[in-house]
């Protein structure tokens, strides 16, 4: 992980003698107070407690996104089912499939 500039912040075992729970960060100054606590009643893994440090920045996103809650999935399914996929994609490699689908959208 160090080759990718990541630091492992859990240094104690979290299940018996094994360290099964990992916590990586690329900026150690943003995480503090990492403590391995006792297990919950019916679980064999230890709890990990930590603090996230730094300021929270709230802002308005300028990225346009679709509102899928307003989508008509029944109509969408109807359109998708009308396509003869075996015929459309026959003999093409994965990249060709993706390219042809993107071109039509």
LINRA-V956009 format. One record per residue. N is the residue number from 1. SS is DSSP state (hx for helix, st for strand, lp for the rest). PSI is psi as a letter, one per 30 degrees, with the letter a starting at -180 (none if undefined). D_CENTER is the distance of its C-alpha to the mean C-alpha in whole Angstrom. Layout:
# LINRA-V956009
[[N/SS/PSI/D_CENTER] [N/SS/PSI/D_CENTER]]
This chain:
# LINRA-V956009
[[1/lp/e/18] [2/hx/e/21] [3/hx/f/22] [4/hx/g/18] [5/lp/h/19] [6/lp/k/17] [7/st/k/19] [8/st/k/19] [9/lp/f/20] [10/lp/j/20] [11/lp/f/24] [12/lp/l/25] [13/lp/k/25] [14/lp/f/23] [15/st/j/24] [16/lp/b/28] [17/lp/g/28] [18/st/k/25] [19/lp/j/22] [20/lp/f/19] [21/lp/k/17] [22/lp/k/15] [23/lp/j/15] [24/st/k/14] [25/st/l/15] [26/lp/f/17] [27/lp/j/19] [28/hx/f/21] [29/hx/f/22] [30/hx/f/20] [31/st/k/19] [32/st/l/23] [33/st/h/24] [34/st/j/22] [35/st/k/24] [36/st/k/24] [37/st/l/26] [38/st/l/27] [39/st/l/26] [40/lp/l/26] [41/lp/e/28] [42/lp/g/27] [43/lp/k/24] [44/lp/f/25] [45/lp/k/22] [46/st/l/23] [47/st/k/21] [48/st/k/20] [49/st/k/21] [50/st/l/20] [51/st/k/21] [52/st/k/19] [53/lp/l/21] [54/lp/l/22] [55/lp/k/23] [56/lp/k/20] [57/lp/j/21] [58/lp/k/21] [59/lp/l/22] [60/lp/k/22] [61/lp/k/20] [62/lp/g/22] [63/lp/k/19] [64/lp/k/20] [65/lp/l/18] [66/lp/k/19] [67/lp/j/20] [68/hx/f/19] [69/hx/f/21] [70/hx/g/24] [71/lp/k/23] [72/lp/i/26] [73/hx/f/24] [74/hx/e/28] [75/hx/e/29] [76/hx/e/26] [77/hx/e/26] [78/hx/e/30] [79/hx/e/29] [80/hx/e/27] [81/hx/f/29] [82/lp/f/32] [83/lp/k/31] [84/lp/i/33] [85/hx/e/29] [86/hx/e/31] [87/hx/e/34] [88/hx/e/32] [89/hx/g/29] [90/lp/k/32] [91/lp/g/33] [92/lp/k/30] [93/lp/l/27] [94/hx/e/23] [95/hx/e/24] [96/hx/e/27] [97/hx/e/25] [98/hx/e/22] [99/hx/e/25] [100/hx/e/27] [101/hx/e/25] [102/hx/e/23] [103/hx/e/27] [104/hx/f/28] [105/lp/none/25]]
